[in-house]
Amino acid sequence: MASDPDLELRGRLIRSLGSLREMLPGSFVERKRSCGRPNCHCADGKNLHSQFQISLLVDGKPKAFNIPAKLAEQVRQRIEMHHRLHAAVATICSINLRRFLKQKEDQ
């Protein structure tokens, strides 16, 4: 029996979903800002501080949550996991639709 590349891809995508269990919703935002202290290196307006946030909808309203700098890369990766989930779901649905339409045609 010949293997179906669509089924193999769908199976790989479904098996990979477990690795996304630590995902976070929203968008990762990095803002540059000055702290306001006159003697700080950011006072010249060029060497600004980085501020990290997650931006998302909570109960239908936009919210932003500050992220400590030491967690920024971890949070960025977890949000990227959420984007990969959406891409995987879109691919799985596309495969299922093609298979359904072919099955419908064959009947």
N, CA, C and O atoms as CSV, one atom per row, in Angstrom:
chain,resi,resn,atom,element,x,y,z
A,1,MET,N,N,0.855,-1.178,0.000
A,1,MET,CA,C,0.000,0.000,0.000
A,1,MET,C,C,0.900,1.240,0.000
A,1,MET,O,O,1.810,1.361,0.821
A,2,ALA,N,N,0.634,2.147,-0.925
A,2,ALA,CA,C,1.433,3.371,-1.051
A,2,ALA,C,C,1.083,4.331,0.085
A,2,ALA,O,O,-0.066,4.429,0.514
A,3,SER,N,N,2.108,5.030,0.555
A,3,SER,CA,C,1.864,5.992,1.634
A,3,SER,C,C,1.298,7.285,1.051
A,3,SER,O,O,1.633,7.676,-0.067
A,4,ASP,N,N,0.457,7.923,1.809
A,4,ASP,CA,C,-0.167,9.185,1.402
A,4,ASP,C,C,0.587,10.318,2.088
A,4,ASP,O,O,0.568,10.412,3.315
A,5,PRO,N,N,1.261,11.192,1.309
A,5,PRO,CA,C,2.036,12.273,1.927
A,5,PRO,C,C,1.189,13.196,2.801
A,5,PRO,O,O,1.662,13.696,3.822
A,6,ASP,N,N,-0.061,13.421,2.402
A,6,ASP,CA,C,-0.948,14.262,3.216
A,6,ASP,C,C,-1.188,13.633,4.585
A,6,ASP,O,O,-1.148,14.318,5.606
A,7,LEU,N,N,-1.439,12.327,4.599
A,7,LEU,CA,C,-1.687,11.650,5.877
A,7,LEU,C,C,-0.436,11.638,6.745
A,7,LEU,O,O,-0.515,11.787,7.964
A,8,GLU,N,N,0.718,11.460,6.112
A,8,GLU,CA,C,1.972,11.482,6.870
A,8,GLU,C,C,2.198,12.862,7.485
A,8,GLU,O,O,2.568,12.966,8.655
A,9,LEU,N,N,1.979,13.920,6.703
A,9,LEU,CA,C,2.140,15.285,7.205
A,9,LEU,C,C,1.155,15.554,8.339
A,9,LEU,O,O,1.531,16.091,9.381
A,10,ARG,N,N,-0.104,15.179,8.131
A,10,ARG,CA,C,-1.120,15.387,9.163
A,10,ARG,C,C,-0.734,14.658,10.446
A,10,ARG,O,O,-0.869,15.215,11.536
A,11,GLY,N,N,-0.259,13.431,10.334
A,11,GLY,CA,C,0.155,12.664,11.508
A,11,GLY,C,C,1.321,13.324,12.238
A,11,GLY,O,O,1.324,13.405,13.466
A,12,ARG,N,N,2.314,13.796,11.476
A,12,ARG,CA,C,3.457,14.479,12.100
A,12,ARG,C,C,3.003,15.726,12.831
A,12,ARG,O,O,3.450,15.993,13.946
A,13,LEU,N,N,2.107,16.501,12.202
A,13,LEU,CA,C,1.627,17.733,12.832
A,13,LEU,C,C,0.873,17.427,14.121
A,13,LEU,O,O,1.081,18.087,15.139
A,14,ILE,N,N,0.005,16.433,14.076
A,14,ILE,CA,C,-0.778,16.085,15.264
A,14,ILE,C,C,0.141,15.581,16.385
A,14,ILE,O,O,-0.052,15.931,17.549
A,15,ARG,N,N,1.131,14.767,16.036
A,15,ARG,CA,C,2.073,14.266,17.061
A,15,ARG,C,C,2.910,15.396,17.653
A,15,ARG,O,O,3.324,15.317,18.810
A,16,SER,N,N,3.160,16.432,16.882
A,16,SER,CA,C,4.003,17.536,17.369
A,16,SER,C,C,3.249,18.490,18.300
A,16,SER,O,O,3.875,19.327,18.951
A,17,LEU,N,N,1.939,18.383,18.375
A,17,LEU,CA,C,1.166,19.329,19.183
A,17,LEU,C,C,1.498,19.255,20.666
A,17,LEU,O,O,1.386,20.261,21.367
A,18,GLY,N,N,1.900,18.103,21.157
A,18,GLY,CA,C,2.256,17.969,22.565
A,18,GLY,C,C,3.408,18.875,22.967
A,18,GLY,O,O,3.495,19.304,24.117
A,19,SER,N,N,4.285,19.163,22.025
A,19,SER,CA,C,5.435,20.017,22.336
A,19,SER,C,C,5.028,21.478,22.518
A,19,SER,O,O,5.840,22.301,22.942
A,20,LEU,N,N,3.785,21.799,22.203
A,20,LEU,CA,C,3.312,23.180,22.293
A,20,LEU,C,C,2.559,23.461,23.592
A,20,LEU,O,O,1.938,24.516,23.727
A,21,ARG,N,N,2.604,22.545,24.537
A,21,ARG,CA,C,1.786,22.685,25.749
A,21,ARG,C,C,2.138,23.904,26.593
A,21,ARG,O,O,1.322,24.321,27.415
A,22,GLU,N,N,3.305,24.485,26.423
A,22,GLU,CA,C,3.711,25.664,27.197
A,22,GLU,C,C,3.453,26.978,26.457
A,22,GLU,O,O,3.931,28.032,26.877
A,23,MET,N,N,2.699,26.915,25.359
A,23,MET,CA,C,2.490,28.111,24.537
A,23,MET,C,C,1.711,29.195,25.278
A,23,MET,O,O,0.965,28.922,26.218
A,24,LEU,N,N,1.906,30.419,24.832
A,24,LEU,CA,C,1.204,31.581,25.375
A,24,LEU,C,C,0.508,32.315,24.235
A,24,LEU,O,O,1.022,32.354,23.117
A,25,PRO,N,N,-0.657,32.895,24.508
A,25,PRO,CA,C,-1.355,33.648,23.464
A,25,PRO,C,C,-0.799,35.061,23.336
A,25,PRO,O,O,-0.021,35.512,24.177
A,26,GLY,N,N,-1.201,35.745,22.291
A,26,GLY,CA,C,-0.890,37.162,22.152
A,26,GLY,C,C,0.299,37.453,21.275
A,26,GLY,O,O,0.777,36.601,20.525
A,27,SER,N,N,0.761,38.676,21.389
A,27,SER,CA,C,1.912,39.156,20.632
A,27,SER,C,C,2.990,39.602,21.603
A,27,SER,O,O,2.706,40.162,22.662
A,28,PHE,N,N,4.228,39.343,21.220
A,28,PHE,CA,C,5.367,39.777,22.019
A,28,PHE,C,C,5.754,41.171,21.536
A,28,PHE,O,O,5.927,41.401,20.339
A,29,VAL,N,N,5.885,42.091,22.478
A,29,VAL,CA,C,6.187,43.484,22.135
A,29,VAL,C,C,7.446,43.909,22.888
A,29,VAL,O,O,7.563,43.701,24.096
A,30,GLU,N,N,8.383,44.506,22.155
A,30,GLU,CA,C,9.551,45.110,22.787
A,30,GLU,C,C,9.499,46.600,22.490
A,30,GLU,O,O,9.469,47.019,21.333
A,31,ARG,N,N,9.490,47.379,23.539
A,31,ARG,CA,C,9.450,48.837,23.397
A,31,ARG,C,C,10.750,49.416,23.925
A,31,ARG,O,O,11.345,48.884,24.862
A,32,LYS,N,N,11.176,50.489,23.325
A,32,LYS,CA,C,12.349,51.222,23.806
A,32,LYS,C,C,11.840,52.502,24.454
A,32,LYS,O,O,10.988,53.196,23.900
A,33,ARG,N,N,12.370,52.803,25.628
A,33,ARG,CA,C,11.916,54.000,26.334
A,33,ARG,C,C,13.013,54.527,27.248
A,33,ARG,O,O,13.967,53.822,27.575
A,34,SER,N,N,12.856,55.774,27.648
A,34,SER,CA,C,13.771,56.340,28.640
A,34,SER,C,C,13.109,56.216,30.009
A,34,SER,O,O,11.883,56.195,30.121
A,35,CYS,N,N,13.936,56.133,31.043
A,35,CYS,CA,C,13.396,55.931,32.390
A,35,CYS,C,C,13.055,57.263,33.070
A,35,CYS,O,O,12.321,57.285,34.058
A,36,GLY,N,N,13.579,58.356,32.551
A,36,GLY,CA,C,13.270,59.658,33.124
A,36,GLY,C,C,14.310,60.189,34.092
A,36,GLY,O,O,14.235,61.348,34.498
A,37,ARG,N,N,15.276,59.370,34.469
A,37,ARG,CA,C,16.330,59.845,35.368
A,37,ARG,C,C,17.335,60.682,34.561
A,37,ARG,O,O,17.834,60.216,33.537
A,38,PRO,N,N,17.632,61.883,34.998
A,38,PRO,CA,C,18.490,62.768,34.204
A,38,PRO,C,C,19.921,62.269,34.029
A,38,PRO,O,O,20.567,62.624,33.044
A,39,ASN,N,N,20.432,61.463,34.946
A,39,ASN,CA,C,21.819,60.998,34.857
A,39,ASN,C,C,21.948,59.607,34.228
A,39,ASN,O,O,23.049,59.059,34.177
A,40,CYS,N,N,20.864,59.040,33.757
A,40,CYS,CA,C,20.892,57.691,33.174
A,40,CYS,C,C,21.425,57.759,31.742
A,40,CYS,O,O,21.364,58.805,31.095
A,41,HIS,N,N,21.949,56.630,31.260
A,41,HIS,CA,C,22.467,56.567,29.890
A,41,HIS,C,C,21.371,56.776,28.840
A,41,HIS,O,O,21.670,57.071,27.683
A,42,CYS,N,N,20.115,56.625,29.236
A,42,CYS,CA,C,19.015,56.790,28.286
A,42,CYS,C,C,18.600,58.254,28.127
A,42,CYS,O,O,17.783,58.566,27.261
A,43,ALA,N,N,19.141,59.146,28.938
A,43,ALA,CA,C,18.723,60.549,28.927
A,43,ALA,C,C,19.016,61.239,27.590
A,43,ALA,O,O,18.363,62.222,27.239
A,44,ASP,N,N,20.006,60.717,26.841
A,44,ASP,CA,C,20.321,61.324,25.540
A,44,ASP,C,C,19.302,60.944,24.462
A,44,ASP,O,O,19.337,61.491,23.360
A,45,GLY,N,N,18.395,60.011,24.771
A,45,GLY,CA,C,17.366,59.601,23.826
A,45,GLY,C,C,17.845,58.567,22.817
A,45,GLY,O,O,17.079,58.165,21.941
A,46,LYS,N,N,19.102,58.128,22.923
A,46,LYS,CA,C,19.654,57.174,21.961
A,46,LYS,C,C,19.794,55.775,22.554
A,46,LYS,O,O,19.435,54.794,21.903
A,47,ASN,N,N,20.300,55.670,23.754
A,47,ASN,CA,C,20.523,54.371,24.413
A,47,ASN,C,C,19.364,54.065,25.355
A,47,ASN,O,O,19.517,54.090,26.576
A,48,LEU,N,N,18.224,53.781,24.781
A,48,LEU,CA,C,17.007,53.597,25.568
A,48,LEU,C,C,16.956,52.211,26.202
A,48,LEU,O,O,17.641,51.283,25.771
A,49,HIS,N,N,16.131,52.098,27.231
A,49,HIS,CA,C,15.896,50.824,27.906
A,49,HIS,C,C,14.873,50.018,27.115
A,49,HIS,O,O,13.985,50.583,26.476
A,50,SER,N,N,15.004,48.704,27.163
A,50,SER,CA,C,14.007,47.822,26.551
A,50,SER,C,C,12.958,47.465,27.584
A,50,SER,O,O,13.272,47.192,28.743
A,51,GLN,N,N,11.722,47.469,27.157
A,51,GLN,CA,C,10.606,47.035,27.989
A,51,GLN,C,C,9.880,45.959,27.195
A,51,GLN,O,O,9.584,46.159,26.017
A,52,PHE,N,N,9.589,44.822,27.817
A,52,PHE,CA,C,8.970,43.693,27.134
A,52,PHE,C,C,7.549,43.500,27.643
A,52,PHE,O,O,7.279,43.635,28.836
A,53,GLN,N,N,6.639,43.180,26.715
A,53,GLN,CA,C,5.233,42.992,27.076
A,53,GLN,C,C,4.613,41.889,26.222
A,53,GLN,O,O,5.080,41.582,25.125
A,54,ILE,N,N,3.547,41.307,26.765
A,54,ILE,CA,C,2.634,40.475,25.986
A,54,ILE,C,C,1.397,41.331,25.768
A,54,ILE,O,O,0.858,41.910,26.711
A,55,SER,N,N,0.961,41.404,24.543
A,55,SER,CA,C,-0.241,42.149,24.198
A,55,SER,C,C,-1.285,41.149,23.700
A,55,SER,O,O,-1.010,40.360,22.796
A,56,LEU,N,N,-2.489,41.184,24.295
A,56,LEU,CA,C,-3.551,40.267,23.894
A,56,LEU,C,C,-4.903,40.797,24.325
A,56,LEU,O,O,-4.997,41.788,25.049
A,57,LEU,N,N,-5.953,40.122,23.869
A,57,LEU,CA,C,-7.309,40.472,24.272
A,57,LEU,C,C,-7.700,39.630,25.487
A,57,LEU,O,O,-7.533,38.410,25.484
A,58,VAL,N,N,-8.215,40.279,26.510
A,58,VAL,CA,C,-8.737,39.607,27.697
A,58,VAL,C,C,-10.173,40.090,27.855
A,58,VAL,O,O,-10.427,41.283,28.020
A,59,ASP,N,N,-11.100,39.151,27.802
A,59,ASP,CA,C,-12.527,39.479,27.843
A,59,ASP,C,C,-12.882,40.506,26.770
A,59,ASP,O,O,-13.694,41.402,27.004
A,60,GLY,N,N,-12.271,40.371,25.599
A,60,GLY,CA,C,-12.577,41.244,24.469
A,60,GLY,C,C,-11.910,42.608,24.510
A,60,GLY,O,O,-12.148,43.440,23.634
A,61,LYS,N,N,-11.086,42.845,25.507
A,61,LYS,CA,C,-10.425,44.151,25.642
A,61,LYS,C,C,-8.915,43.981,25.531
A,61,LYS,O,O,-8.360,43.022,26.066
A,62,PRO,N,N,-8.242,44.904,24.838
A,62,PRO,CA,C,-6.786,44.785,24.722
A,62,PRO,C,C,-6.089,45.021,26.063
A,62,PRO,O,O,-6.396,45.963,26.792
A,63,LYS,N,N,-5.157,44.147,26.354
A,63,LYS,CA,C,-4.371,44.248,27.594
A,63,LYS,C,C,-2.906,44.033,27.250
A,63,LYS,O,O,-2.575,43.334,26.293
A,64,ALA,N,N,-2.041,44.638,28.037
A,64,ALA,CA,C,-0.599,44.432,27.904
A,64,ALA,C,C,-0.053,44.070,29.275
A,64,ALA,O,O,-0.368,44.721,30.271
A,65,PHE,N,N,0.762,43.034,29.318
A,65,PHE,CA,C,1.367,42.574,30.557
A,65,PHE,C,C,2.876,42.707,30.443
A,65,PHE,O,O,3.476,42.217,29.487
A,66,ASN,N,N,3.486,43.364,31.412
A,66,ASN,CA,C,4.938,43.526,31.406
A,66,ASN,C,C,5.630,42.194,31.678
A,66,ASN,O,O,5.152,41.369,32.457
A,67,ILE,N,N,6.765,42.011,31.017
A,67,ILE,CA,C,7.567,40.797,31.142
A,67,ILE,C,C,8.951,41.186,31.651
A,67,ILE,O,O,9.582,42.075,31.080
A,68,PRO,N,N,9.438,40.543,32.710
A,68,PRO,CA,C,10.810,40.830,33.163
A,68,PRO,C,C,11.806,40.471,32.051
A,68,PRO,O,O,11.603,39.500,31.322
A,69,ALA,N,N,12.866,41.248,31.929
A,69,ALA,CA,C,13.860,41.040,30.872
A,69,ALA,C,C,14.436,39.625,30.899
A,69,ALA,O,O,14.719,39.057,29.845
A,70,LYS,N,N,14.611,39.053,32.081
A,70,LYS,CA,C,15.201,37.718,32.169
A,70,LYS,C,C,14.275,36.631,31.617
A,70,LYS,O,O,14.733,35.530,31.312
A,71,LEU,N,N,12.983,36.928,31.487
A,71,LEU,CA,C,12.026,35.958,30.933
A,71,LEU,C,C,11.651,36.269,29.483
A,71,LEU,O,O,10.880,35.525,28.876
A,72,ALA,N,N,12.177,37.344,28.927
A,72,ALA,CA,C,11.746,37.817,27.606
A,72,ALA,C,C,11.920,36.761,26.522
A,72,ALA,O,O,10.991,36.526,25.749
A,73,GLU,N,N,13.065,36.127,26.443
A,73,GLU,CA,C,13.298,35.145,25.370
A,73,GLU,C,C,12.402,33.927,25.537
A,73,GLU,O,O,11.882,33.400,24.553
A,74,GLN,N,N,12.219,33.480,26.759
A,74,GLN,CA,C,11.333,32.334,27.026
A,74,GLN,C,C,9.897,32.667,26.611
A,74,GLN,O,O,9.227,31.847,25.983
A,75,VAL,N,N,9.430,33.854,26.955
A,75,VAL,CA,C,8.070,34.268,26.598
A,75,VAL,C,C,7.945,34.398,25.085
A,75,VAL,O,O,6.937,33.989,24.510
A,76,ARG,N,N,8.957,34.963,24.436
A,76,ARG,CA,C,8.933,35.103,22.977
A,76,ARG,C,C,8.786,33.728,22.321
A,76,ARG,O,O,8.009,33.573,21.379
A,77,GLN,N,N,9.517,32.743,22.805
A,77,GLN,CA,C,9.441,31.388,22.244
A,77,GLN,C,C,8.073,30.757,22.475
A,77,GLN,O,O,7.545,30.067,21.602
A,78,ARG,N,N,7.506,30.994,23.643
A,78,ARG,CA,C,6.184,30.412,23.944
A,78,ARG,C,C,5.083,31.046,23.110
A,78,ARG,O,O,4.113,30.377,22.752
A,79,ILE,N,N,5.219,32.306,22.802
A,79,ILE,CA,C,4.242,32.958,21.922
A,79,ILE,C,C,4.415,32.442,20.494
A,79,ILE,O,O,3.430,32.253,19.780
A,80,GLU,N,N,5.650,32.214,20.078
A,80,GLU,CA,C,5.907,31.634,18.752
A,80,GLU,C,C,5.281,30.244,18.643
A,80,GLU,O,O,4.824,29.857,17.568
A,81,MET,N,N,5.257,29.490,19.746
A,81,MET,CA,C,4.596,28.184,19.754
A,81,MET,C,C,3.124,28.329,19.378
A,81,MET,O,O,2.580,27.513,18.634
A,82,HIS,N,N,2.492,29.369,19.897
A,82,HIS,CA,C,1.079,29.611,19.599
A,82,HIS,C,C,0.884,29.871,18.109
A,82,HIS,O,O,-0.090,29.404,17.519
A,83,HIS,N,N,1.801,30.612,17.503
A,83,HIS,CA,C,1.727,30.871,16.056
A,83,HIS,C,C,1.925,29.575,15.269
A,83,HIS,O,O,1.276,29.363,14.244
A,84,ARG,N,N,2.822,28.709,15.749
A,84,ARG,CA,C,3.030,27.419,15.078
A,84,ARG,C,C,1.788,26.541,15.186
A,84,ARG,O,O,1.462,25.804,14.256
A,85,LEU,N,N,1.096,26.619,16.322
A,85,LEU,CA,C,-0.148,25.856,16.481
A,85,LEU,C,C,-1.157,26.279,15.425
A,85,LEU,O,O,-1.769,25.430,14.777
A,86,HIS,N,N,-1.335,27.578,15.246
A,86,HIS,CA,C,-2.299,28.054,14.254
A,86,HIS,C,C,-1.920,27.606,12.845
A,86,HIS,O,O,-2.793,27.250,12.053
A,87,ALA,N,N,-0.636,27.621,12.529
A,87,ALA,CA,C,-0.186,27.168,11.210
A,87,ALA,C,C,-0.451,25.671,11.047
A,87,ALA,O,O,-0.887,25.233,9.983
A,88,ALA,N,N,-0.191,24.881,12.099
A,88,ALA,CA,C,-0.425,23.442,12.033
A,88,ALA,C,C,-1.912,23.142,11.866
A,88,ALA,O,O,-2.287,22.280,11.072
A,89,VAL,N,N,-2.754,23.847,12.609
A,89,VAL,CA,C,-4.202,23.628,12.509
A,89,VAL,C,C,-4.692,23.980,11.106
A,89,VAL,O,O,-5.517,23.258,10.547
A,90,ALA,N,N,-4.206,25.060,10.538
A,90,ALA,CA,C,-4.609,25.448,9.178
A,90,ALA,C,C,-4.198,24.375,8.174
A,90,ALA,O,O,-4.961,24.055,7.263
A,91,THR,N,N,-3.006,23.823,8.331
A,91,THR,CA,C,-2.546,22.779,7.422
A,91,THR,C,C,-3.377,21.515,7.570
A,91,THR,O,O,-3.770,20.911,6.572
A,92,ILE,N,N,-3.649,21.109,8.805
A,92,ILE,CA,C,-4.463,19.917,9.057
A,92,ILE,C,C,-5.852,20.095,8.455
A,92,ILE,O,O,-6.367,19.180,7.811
A,93,CYS,N,N,-6.459,21.251,8.654
A,93,CYS,CA,C,-7.794,21.502,8.099
A,93,CYS,C,C,-7.771,21.480,6.575
A,93,CYS,O,O,-8.705,20.971,5.955
A,94,SER,N,N,-6.738,22.014,5.972
A,94,SER,CA,C,-6.608,22.009,4.515
A,94,SER,C,C,-6.503,20.577,3.991
A,94,SER,O,O,-7.143,20.224,3.001
A,95,ILE,N,N,-5.694,19.758,4.658
A,95,ILE,CA,C,-5.568,18.349,4.273
A,95,ILE,C,C,-6.911,17.652,4.407
A,95,ILE,O,O,-7.325,16.923,3.505
A,96,ASN,N,N,-7.593,17.869,5.524
A,96,ASN,CA,C,-8.885,17.223,5.748
A,96,ASN,C,C,-9.913,17.654,4.717
A,96,ASN,O,O,-10.707,16.834,4.254
A,97,LEU,N,N,-9.909,18.930,4.352
A,97,LEU,CA,C,-10.853,19.412,3.336
A,97,LEU,C,C,-10.575,18.763,1.988
A,97,LEU,O,O,-11.503,18.311,1.317
A,98,ARG,N,N,-9.294,18.710,1.578
A,98,ARG,CA,C,-8.955,18.061,0.307
A,98,ARG,C,C,-9.395,16.605,0.305
A,98,ARG,O,O,-9.955,16.121,-0.679
A,99,ARG,N,N,-9.143,15.907,1.408
A,99,ARG,CA,C,-9.531,14.494,1.491
A,99,ARG,C,C,-11.047,14.332,1.464
A,99,ARG,O,O,-11.567,13.418,0.826
A,100,PHE,N,N,-11.754,15.222,2.158
A,100,PHE,CA,C,-13.223,15.164,2.166
A,100,PHE,C,C,-13.779,15.396,0.760
A,100,PHE,O,O,-14.649,14.656,0.302
A,101,LEU,N,N,-13.273,16.425,0.080
A,101,LEU,CA,C,-13.770,16.729,-1.264
A,101,LEU,C,C,-13.472,15.599,-2.238
A,101,LEU,O,O,-14.290,15.299,-3.107
A,102,LYS,N,N,-12.309,14.969,-2.102
A,102,LYS,CA,C,-11.980,13.827,-2.957
A,102,LYS,C,C,-12.911,12.659,-2.643
A,102,LYS,O,O,-13.395,11.990,-3.555
A,103,GLN,N,N,-13.164,12.411,-1.357
A,103,GLN,CA,C,-14.057,11.324,-0.951
A,103,GLN,C,C,-15.467,11.574,-1.479
A,103,GLN,O,O,-16.132,10.650,-1.948
A,104,LYS,N,N,-15.916,12.807,-1.403
A,104,LYS,CA,C,-17.248,13.183,-1.867
A,104,LYS,C,C,-17.360,12.960,-3.382
A,104,LYS,O,O,-18.371,12.478,-3.893
A,105,GLU,N,N,-16.269,13.335,-4.080
A,105,GLU,CA,C,-16.230,13.177,-5.528
A,105,GLU,C,C,-16.301,11.717,-5.927
A,105,GLU,O,O,-16.929,11.376,-6.930
A,106,ASP,N,N,-15.657,10.842,-5.144
A,106,ASP,CA,C,-15.588,9.411,-5.467
A,106,ASP,C,C,-16.908,8.692,-5.215
A,106,ASP,O,O,-17.097,7.574,-5.694
A,107,GLN,N,N,-17.803,9.295,-4.491
A,107,GLN,CA,C,-19.079,8.616,-4.173
A,107,GLN,C,C,-20.138,8.881,-5.208
A,107,GLN,O,O,-21.258,8.385,-5.086
